[in-house]
Amino acid sequence: MVNVFDRIAAMLDKPEGSSAIASLIDDAKGERDRQETAAARLDNIALNPRTSIRDVEKARKDREEALFQVKRLEASITELQALHAQAVEAEKADADRAFYEEVRAERDALAKDLAKYPELAGQIADILSRLDANAAKVREANAVRPEGAEWLASAEDLACGAPNSPQSGSRLALAVKLPAFKRNGPSIWPEPQERVVYTLPKVG
C-alpha cells in the first residue's frame, strides 16, 4: 500500500509519459480491488455470530481502514486519469509538431529539387522535338530505301527495343505534357504554337 501511494505521489509531482501513468493506474485499480475484497471479507467476519467480540472489533476496525484506502485510491485514480489525459494530449501535440516539421523540411528539399525543373524539362522537350522531327525523316528514308536495305525503325522504337512498325511520329512527343514552371507561363512541351491572326477584307 505505501509503495503504491509513494509511486502515485511521485507521479503527480513529476509526471512521466502516458504509458507509465496508465501502468500506474492499472496498479492502483488492482490495489483498490484487493482492498474492496478485503473489506467484504472482514465484513463477513464481523457479522458472523461465532466471531468473538475482540475479533469483531478488530475486523470492523480493519474493514473501516480498507474502505478508507478504497476511497483514497479512487481519488488517486481520478487524479491519475486526468494526468494521463493531459499526457496523451501533450504527446499528440509533440507528435503533430514533429510531423509538421518533418513535412516542412521535406517540402523545402523538394522545392530546391524542383528548381531544376525548367532545365530538365527543357532537355526533355529538346529530345522530344528531335524525336518527332527525326521520325518524319525516317519515314522519308524508308520510302526511298535501296532494294535489300534494312527498314529503319524510329529512334524511339530502337531505344525501347520495340518491334519495327510504321508510325506517324513519336509516341512520347504526343503523350508527354510539360507545363510551364511558373503559373500562366508558356508550355514547355508541347511548344506553344504561334497565333495566326487573320484579317478579313473590308467590304464596300
C-alpha positions in Angstrom: 0.0 0.0 0.0 2.7 2.5 1.0 4.6 1.7 -2.2 1.6 2.3 -4.4 0.8 5.7 -2.8 4.5 6.7 -2.9 4.5 6.0 -6.6 1.3 7.9 -7.1 2.7 10.9 -5.2 5.9 10.8 -7.2 4.0 10.6 -10.5 1.8 13.5 -9.6 4.8 15.6 -8.6 6.9 14.7 -11.6 4.7 13.2 -14.3 6.2 10.7 -16.8 4.8 9.5 -20.1 1.3 8.4 -20.7 2.2 4.7 -20.8 3.9 4.9 -17.4 0.8 6.7 -16.0 -1.5 4.1 -17.5 0.5 1.3 -15.9 0.3 3.0 -12.5 -3.5 3.5 -12.9 -3.8 -0.3 -13.5 -1.7 -1.0 -10.4 -3.9 1.4 -8.4 -7.1 -0.2 -9.6 -5.7 -3.6 -8.7 -4.9 -2.4 -5.2 -8.3 -0.9 -4.9 -10.0 -4.1 -5.9 -7.9 -6.0 -3.3 -8.9 -3.6 -0.6 -12.6 -3.9 -1.6 -12.3 -7.7 -1.4 -10.6 -7.4 2.0 -13.3 -5.1 3.2 -16.0 -7.6 2.1 -14.2 -10.5 3.8 -13.8 -8.5 7.1 -17.4 -7.6 7.0 -18.4 -11.2 6.8 -16.1 -11.9 9.8 -17.6 -9.1 11.9 -21.1 -10.2 11.1 -20.5 -13.8 11.9 -22.2 -14.6 15.2 -19.4 -17.1 16.0 -16.8 -14.4 15.9 -15.6 -13.3 19.3 -16.2 -9.8 20.4 -12.5 -9.0 20.3 -12.2 -10.3 16.8 -15.3 -8.5 15.8 -13.9 -5.2 16.9 -10.6 -5.9 15.1 -12.5 -6.9 11.9 -14.6 -3.8 12.0 -11.6 -1.6 12.5 -9.7 -3.3 9.7 -12.8 -3.1 7.4 -13.0 0.7 8.0 -9.3 1.0 7.2 -9.8 -1.0 4.0 -12.8 1.1 2.9 -10.8 4.3 3.6 -8.0 3.0 1.4 -10.5 2.3 -1.3 -11.8 5.9 -1.2 -8.2 7.2 -1.2 -7.3 5.0 -4.1 -10.4 6.1 -6.0 -9.4 9.7 -5.5 -5.8 8.9 -6.6 -7.1 7.1 -9.7 -9.2 10.1 -10.7 -6.2 12.4 -10.5 -4.0 10.0 -12.4 -6.7 9.7 -15.1 -6.7 13.4 -15.5 -2.9 13.5 -15.6 -3.0 10.7 -18.2 -5.4 12.7 -20.4 -3.0 15.7 -20.2 0.0 13.5 -21.1 -1.8 12.0 -24.1 -2.7 15.4 -25.3 0.8 16.7 -24.9 2.3 13.7 -26.6 -0.1 14.1 -29.5 0.9 17.8 -29.8 4.5 16.8 -29.8 3.9 14.2 -32.5 1.9 16.6 -34.6 4.7 19.3 -34.2 7.3 16.7 -35.2 5.3 15.6 -38.2 4.7 19.2 -39.3 8.5 20.0 -39.1 9.3 16.8 -41.0 6.8 17.7 -43.8 8.1 21.2 -43.9 11.7 20.0 -44.3 10.7 17.5 -47.0 8.8 20.3 -48.8 11.8 22.7 -48.7 14.1 20.0 -50.0 11.6 19.2 -52.8 11.3 22.9 -53.7 15.0 23.0 -54.2 14.9 19.9 -56.4 12.0 21.4 -58.3 14.1 24.4 -59.2 15.9 22.1 -61.6 12.6 21.5 -63.5 12.9 24.2 -66.2 16.4 22.9 -67.2 15.4 19.2 -67.1 12.1 19.9 -68.8 13.9 21.9 -71.5 16.2 19.0 -72.1 13.3 16.6 -72.4 11.5 19.0 -74.7 14.5 19.2 -76.9 14.7 15.4 -77.2 11.0 15.1 -78.0 11.3 17.8 -80.7 14.2 15.9 -82.2 12.4 12.6 -82.0 9.4 13.9 -83.7 11.5 15.6 -86.5 13.6 12.5 -87.0 10.6 10.3 -87.2 9.4 12.2 -90.2 12.9 11.8 -91.8 12.9 8.1 -91.0 9.6 7.7 -92.9 11.0 9.5 -95.9 14.1 7.4 -95.8 12.1 4.2 -95.6 10.1 5.3 -98.6 13.2 5.6 -100.7 15.4 2.9 -99.1 17.5 0.9 -101.5 16.5 -2.6 -102.5 17.5 -5.0 -99.8 18.3 -2.2 -97.3 17.0 -2.6 -93.7 13.7 -0.9 -92.9 14.6 1.8 -90.4 12.8 1.8 -87.0 12.3 5.2 -85.3 14.9 6.3 -82.7 12.2 5.8 -80.1 11.4 2.2 -81.1 15.2 1.5 -81.4 15.8 2.8 -77.8 12.8 1.0 -76.3 13.5 -2.3 -78.1 10.1 -2.2 -79.7 9.4 -4.1 -82.9 9.7 -2.2 -86.1 6.3 -0.7 -87.0 5.2 2.2 -89.2 4.3 5.2 -87.2 3.3 8.8 -87.9 5.5 10.3 -85.2 6.9 10.0 -81.7 4.6 8.4 -79.2 6.3 10.2 -76.4 6.1 13.5 -78.2 2.3 13.0 -78.4 1.9 11.8 -74.9 4.2 13.9 -72.8 3.0 17.2 -71.4 5.5 19.6 -69.7 3.6 22.6 -68.3 5.3 25.9 -67.5 7.3 26.1 -64.3 5.6 29.3 -63.3 1.8 29.6 -63.5 0.4 31.2 -66.6 3.7 30.8 -68.4 4.1 29.2 -71.8 4.0 25.5 -72.0 7.5 23.9 -72.3 6.1 20.9 -74.2 4.2 20.9 -76.5 5.8 24.1 -77.6 3.2 26.9 -77.8 2.0 27.5 -81.4 2.4 30.9 -82.9 -1.0 32.6 -83.0 -2.1 33.4 -86.5 -4.3 36.5 -86.9 -6.5 36.6 -89.9 -7.7 39.9 -91.2 -11.0 39.9 -93.1 -11.0 42.2 -96.1 -13.2 45.2 -95.9 -16.5 45.0 -97.7 -17.7 48.0 -99.7 
